[in-house]
Amino acid sequence: MMWSDTHFPAAMRSLNPSTRAKAIEIANRLVAQGDMTKQQAITVSISEARRMARLSYSGTDAAGLYSSHSR
């Protein structure tokens, strides 16, 4: 894996720990797929993790949302 809980992009610094963990997971998967650059993966993963957190906090089940972005 490229990023971890202790080694992550500066852009993820302001995320709360659970949202950051999800963003790291998503970013690592996107980079591993090879479909986008690291910077694109960081941007997409932060946006997606924030969206999933909002859905989770609103009581909506966010499980499986990421799978729609898998290729």
Backbone bond lengths (Angstrom), bond angles and torsions (degrees), N, CA, C in turn:
res aa  C-N    CA-C-N  psi(-1)  N-CA   C-N-CA  omega(-1)  CA-C   N-CA-C  phi
1 M - - - 1.438 - - 1.531 110.22 -
2 M 1.284 113.55 147.06 1.454 119.24 -177.46 1.533 111.89 -82.45
3 W 1.328 117.70 -46.95 1.454 121.79 -177.04 1.525 109.89 -116.82
4 S 1.337 115.25 156.34 1.461 120.97 -179.82 1.533 109.05 -142.94
5 D 1.333 115.90 -177.51 1.466 120.51 179.27 1.526 112.53 -63.41
6 T 1.324 116.74 -24.34 1.467 120.08 -179.29 1.522 112.99 -104.61
7 H 1.318 117.29 -12.68 1.468 122.79 -179.57 1.522 107.96 -133.53
8 F 1.335 115.81 99.59 1.461 120.32 -176.54 1.521 109.28 -144.15
9 P 1.332 117.43 162.96 1.469 121.27 -179.41 1.532 111.90 -62.63
10 A 1.309 115.71 145.97 1.465 121.41 178.91 1.529 111.52 -57.54
11 A 1.304 117.39 -31.12 1.470 121.27 -179.64 1.527 111.75 -62.69
12 M 1.326 117.85 -19.29 1.465 121.64 -179.29 1.523 112.40 -94.24
13 R 1.311 117.51 -1.69 1.458 122.29 -174.73 1.525 112.56 -59.79
14 S 1.322 117.81 -35.76 1.469 120.46 -175.84 1.530 113.92 -82.46
15 L 1.310 117.72 -7.06 1.461 120.59 179.89 1.528 110.08 -74.85
16 N 1.324 116.35 148.59 1.460 117.73 174.97 1.537 107.83 -69.69
17 P 1.321 118.22 159.19 1.471 120.86 -172.15 1.527 115.50 -54.78
18 S 1.315 118.18 -40.54 1.466 118.72 -178.44 1.530 111.44 -72.13
19 T 1.314 117.36 -38.86 1.463 120.69 177.19 1.522 110.01 -67.94
20 R 1.331 117.08 -39.67 1.463 121.00 177.52 1.527 110.91 -62.05
21 A 1.324 116.87 -42.40 1.467 120.40 179.61 1.532 110.30 -59.87
22 K 1.329 116.85 -42.19 1.466 120.56 178.85 1.519 110.51 -67.37
23 A 1.333 117.82 -40.90 1.469 121.11 178.17 1.522 110.89 -62.71
24 I 1.314 117.38 -40.45 1.468 121.35 177.67 1.519 110.30 -62.84
25 E 1.310 116.40 -45.38 1.467 121.18 178.79 1.531 110.87 -59.09
26 I 1.316 116.78 -47.66 1.455 121.63 -179.13 1.529 110.62 -64.54
27 A 1.327 117.30 -46.16 1.466 121.06 -179.13 1.525 111.24 -60.70
28 N 1.323 117.03 -43.44 1.464 119.79 178.84 1.529 111.46 -61.60
29 R 1.313 116.72 -40.47 1.478 120.03 178.91 1.529 110.85 -66.41
30 L 1.311 116.81 -43.02 1.467 119.98 -178.52 1.527 111.52 -63.82
31 V 1.330 117.05 -42.88 1.463 120.57 178.97 1.530 110.05 -66.40
32 A 1.332 116.67 -40.89 1.463 120.45 -179.87 1.531 111.84 -62.42
33 Q 1.326 116.09 -33.20 1.462 120.15 178.26 1.522 111.47 -68.91
34 G 1.326 116.78 -22.96 1.453 121.52 177.21 1.514 115.80 76.69
35 D 1.311 117.15 13.09 1.465 120.82 -177.25 1.521 114.18 -87.83
36 M 1.339 117.39 -11.44 1.462 119.58 -178.18 1.516 110.45 -150.00
37 T 1.322 114.77 164.02 1.462 120.65 178.70 1.532 109.41 -73.87
38 K 1.323 115.59 168.29 1.465 119.77 177.73 1.520 110.91 -60.07
39 Q 1.323 117.01 -43.45 1.458 119.98 -179.29 1.526 111.88 -64.06
40 Q 1.305 117.03 -41.15 1.468 120.15 177.08 1.528 110.10 -63.00
41 A 1.325 116.16 -42.64 1.467 120.58 179.81 1.521 111.04 -62.49
42 I 1.326 117.37 -39.77 1.463 121.54 178.78 1.526 109.80 -63.06
43 T 1.308 116.35 -48.25 1.466 121.04 -178.73 1.524 111.42 -61.17
44 V 1.310 116.48 -48.65 1.467 121.12 -179.01 1.523 110.51 -64.81
45 S 1.326 117.52 -43.10 1.464 120.39 -176.45 1.527 111.95 -65.84
46 I 1.329 117.62 -38.71 1.462 120.23 177.95 1.521 109.95 -64.47
47 S 1.297 116.38 -46.01 1.464 120.86 179.69 1.531 110.80 -61.09
48 E 1.322 116.37 -45.85 1.464 121.03 -178.09 1.531 111.06 -67.39
49 A 1.318 117.51 -41.85 1.471 120.54 179.42 1.525 110.75 -64.51
50 R 1.325 116.98 -40.26 1.477 119.96 177.11 1.525 110.63 -64.28
51 R 1.319 116.67 -41.32 1.468 120.57 179.25 1.527 110.40 -62.65
52 M 1.330 115.72 -44.13 1.461 119.96 179.66 1.529 110.76 -64.42
53 A 1.329 117.48 -38.36 1.460 121.01 178.36 1.528 110.90 -64.75
54 R 1.337 115.87 -42.79 1.474 119.16 178.04 1.520 110.63 -60.52
55 L 1.322 117.33 -44.11 1.460 120.84 179.34 1.519 111.11 -64.22
56 S 1.306 116.07 -40.03 1.457 121.17 179.64 1.529 110.72 -64.55
57 Y 1.330 117.19 -43.82 1.457 121.31 -179.68 1.526 112.24 -68.71
58 S 1.322 116.32 -27.25 1.458 118.92 -179.83 1.524 112.12 -83.68
59 G 1.344 116.05 0.34 1.452 119.89 178.33 1.511 113.65 91.96
60 T 1.314 118.14 1.28 1.447 122.18 178.37 1.511 108.95 -87.19
61 D 1.310 117.52 138.57 1.460 121.54 179.48 1.522 109.58 -72.94
62 A 1.329 117.12 119.18 1.465 122.32 -178.60 1.522 112.06 -93.25
63 A 1.307 118.33 0.07 1.465 120.64 -178.02 1.515 110.35 -62.77
64 G 1.304 114.86 136.40 1.454 121.00 176.98 1.512 115.25 85.02
65 L 1.316 118.38 -3.91 1.459 119.67 -179.56 1.498 111.75 -65.86
66 Y 1.320 117.71 -38.53 1.459 120.55 -178.49 1.524 110.88 -64.80
67 S 1.312 116.95 -33.57 1.457 119.64 -176.25 1.514 112.30 -60.15
68 S 1.318 118.52 -23.45 1.450 120.74 178.39 1.520 111.25 -71.74
69 H 1.353 117.02 -15.52 1.459 121.03 179.42 1.512 111.75 -100.44
70 S 1.314 118.20 -3.85 1.465 120.84 178.89 1.507 110.00 -73.84
71 R 1.316 114.60 146.94 1.470 117.94 178.68 1.489 111.00 -117.01
